[in-house]
């Protein structure tokens, strides 16, 4: 299992980074990104602490650990500068909290995330066709999620991504120990979203490619 969207006590999660990593290892994860919520108020505090924590853990754990950030509920015009700042502070995976139908995310957030070159749009909700096509053009990955509430639009996201050939990945958006999943559970969630069995390995491959890109520092 590769999971590129998780949270710790550095935002609204329940676990310290070390415990989250340990629990992920026990679930058989091969890679994990910690992507705590950030906006203009805390990005300079949160990202360096994730970077430092994972730097010290890396040589002692059996999985790849990647520092990241999830830019959350930020007005669309501010998103590009925060994506750049997150990267400059050491985030190797930058996610933008997409237009989930479970929260009042500002319209235009998905578009701004794509324009800013985020790696992943998390739970993008009823993403517009023109934004799906723009994500394909810019190489931005759309997320299928196991997170309650956000997962309500998984079927729509999966259908649109497959229709237009946009890359998908599956993440947990974990906030607590019970949110972590196995690869087999991830497979079941993808099937439930309407993904054909023969496409599932390519979605896992997308996650692996994101990990490789993050480790190269690109």
C-alpha positions in Angstrom: 0.0 0.0 0.0 1.2 3.5 -0.9 -0.7 6.3 0.9 0.1 9.9 0.0 -2.5 11.7 2.1 -2.4 11.5 5.9 -2.5 13.7 8.9 -0.9 13.9 12.4 -1.2 16.0 15.5 0.6 18.7 13.6 -2.8 19.5 12.2 -6.0 17.6 13.0 -4.8 14.1 13.2 -4.6 11.9 16.4 -1.1 10.4 16.0 2.4 11.6 16.3 4.4 11.2 13.0 6.4 8.3 14.5 3.3 6.4 15.6 1.5 7.0 12.2 4.6 5.7 10.4 4.8 2.6 12.7 1.1 1.8 12.3 1.5 2.2 8.5 4.4 -0.2 8.5 2.2 -2.7 10.5 -0.4 -2.4 7.7 2.2 -3.4 5.1 2.7 0.0 3.6 5.7 0.5 1.3 5.4 4.3 1.3 3.6 7.0 3.3 3.4 10.8 2.9 2.5 13.0 5.8 0.5 15.9 4.4 -0.9 17.9 7.3 -3.3 20.7 6.7 -1.7 24.1 6.0 -2.7 27.6 5.1 -0.9 31.0 5.3 -1.1 30.9 9.1 0.9 27.7 9.8 2.8 26.5 6.7 6.1 27.8 8.0 5.6 25.9 11.2 4.1 22.6 10.0 6.1 21.7 6.9 9.6 22.0 8.4 8.6 19.9 11.4 7.3 17.1 9.2 10.6 17.3 7.2 12.7 17.1 10.4 10.6 14.3 11.9 10.8 12.1 8.8 14.5 12.9 8.2 15.2 11.3 11.6 12.8 8.4 11.2 13.8 7.5 7.6 16.8 5.2 8.4 14.9 3.3 11.1 11.7 2.3 9.4 10.9 -0.3 6.7 9.0 2.1 4.3 9.6 5.3 2.4 8.4 8.3 4.3 7.7 11.5 2.5 7.2 15.0 3.8 4.2 16.8 2.3 1.4 19.3 2.9 -2.3 19.6 2.1 -3.3 23.2 1.3 -6.7 23.4 2.9 -9.7 25.8 2.4 -7.4 28.5 1.0 -9.0 31.1 -1.3 -8.1 30.1 -4.9 -5.9 33.2 -5.6 -3.6 32.4 -2.7 -3.1 28.7 -3.7 -0.2 29.2 -6.2 2.1 31.0 -3.7 1.4 28.4 -1.0 2.2 25.5 -3.3 5.5 27.2 -4.1 6.2 27.9 -0.4 5.4 24.3 0.6 7.9 23.1 -1.9 10.5 25.6 -0.8 10.1 24.4 2.8 10.7 20.8 1.8 7.3 19.3 1.0 7.9 16.6 -1.6 4.1 15.9 -2.1 1.8 18.9 -2.3 -1.9 18.3 -2.2 -4.7 20.8 -2.5 -7.9 20.1 -0.5 -10.3 19.7 -3.4 -14.0 20.6 -3.9 -15.4 17.8 -1.8 -19.2 17.7 -1.6 -18.8 17.1 2.1 -17.5 20.5 2.9 -18.0 24.1 1.7 -14.8 24.4 -0.4 -14.7 27.5 -2.5 -15.6 27.0 -6.1 -12.5 27.4 -8.3 -10.2 25.6 -5.8 -9.8 22.6 -8.1 -8.8 24.9 -11.0 -6.4 26.9 -8.9 -4.7 23.7 -7.7 -4.1 22.5 -11.3 -2.8 25.9 -12.4 -0.5 25.9 -9.4 1.0 22.5 -10.3 -0.1 20.6 -7.2 0.8 16.9 -7.3 -2.7 15.7 -6.2 -6.1 17.2 -5.8 -7.7 15.4 -2.9 -11.3 14.4 -3.0 -12.1 16.8 -6.0 -15.9 16.2 -5.7 -18.0 17.0 -8.8 -15.0 18.3 -10.7 -15.9 20.1 -13.9 -15.0 18.4 -17.3 -12.8 21.3 -18.3 -10.8 20.9 -15.0 -10.5 17.2 -15.6 -9.0 17.9 -19.0 -6.8 20.6 -17.6 -5.5 18.1 -14.9 -4.6 15.7 -17.7 -2.8 18.4 -19.6 -0.8 19.5 -16.5 -0.2 16.0 -15.1 -2.1 16.5 -11.9 -3.4 13.4 -10.3 -7.0 13.0 -8.9 -7.7 11.2 -5.7 -10.0 8.3 -4.9 -10.4 8.3 -1.2 -11.4 5.9 1.6 -12.3 8.8 3.8 -16.0 8.8 5.0 -17.9 11.7 3.5 -15.3 12.7 0.9 -15.7 9.2 -0.7 -19.3 10.0 -1.7 -18.1 11.3 -5.1 -15.6 8.5 -5.7 -17.8 7.1 -8.5 -18.1 10.4 -10.3 -14.3 11.1 -10.0 -13.4 7.6 -11.2 -15.8 7.8 -14.2 -14.6 11.2 -15.4 -10.9 10.3 -14.9 -11.3 7.0 -16.9 -13.3 8.7 -19.6 -10.7 11.4 -20.2 -7.5 9.4 -19.4 -6.6 11.3 -16.2 -4.3 9.7 -13.6 -5.9 8.5 -10.4 -4.4 7.5 -7.1 -6.1 6.1 -3.9 -5.4 7.6 -0.5 -6.9 7.3 3.0 -6.8 10.9 4.3 -6.0 9.2 7.6 -6.6 11.2 10.8 -6.8 8.3 13.2 -5.4 4.7 13.6 -8.6 3.1 12.2 -8.3 5.1 8.9 -5.3 3.2 7.6 -6.1 0.4 5.1 -4.5 -2.5 3.5 -3.8 -2.8 -0.2 -6.6 -5.3 -0.6 -9.0 -2.8 1.0 -7.8 -0.2 -1.4 -8.5 -2.6 -4.3 -12.1 -3.1 -3.0 -12.7 0.6 -2.8 -11.5 1.1 -6.3 -13.8 -1.6 -7.6 -16.7 0.0 -5.6 -15.9 3.3 -7.3 -16.5 1.6 -10.7 -12.9 1.0 -11.7 -12.4 -2.1 -13.8 -10.2 -4.8 -12.4 -7.8 -4.5 -15.2 -7.2 -0.8 -14.4 -6.4 -1.2 -10.7 -2.7 -2.0 -11.0 -2.2 1.1 -13.1 -3.6 3.2 -10.3 -1.2 1.6 -7.8 1.5 2.3 -10.4 0.6 6.0 -10.4 1.2 6.1 -6.7 4.6 4.5 -7.1 5.5 7.0 -9.8 4.5 9.9 -7.5 6.8 8.4 -4.8 9.7 8.1 -7.2 9.2 11.7 -8.3 9.1 12.9 -4.7 12.2 11.0 -3.8 14.0 12.6 -6.7 12.9 16.0 -5.4 11.3 17.0 -8.6 
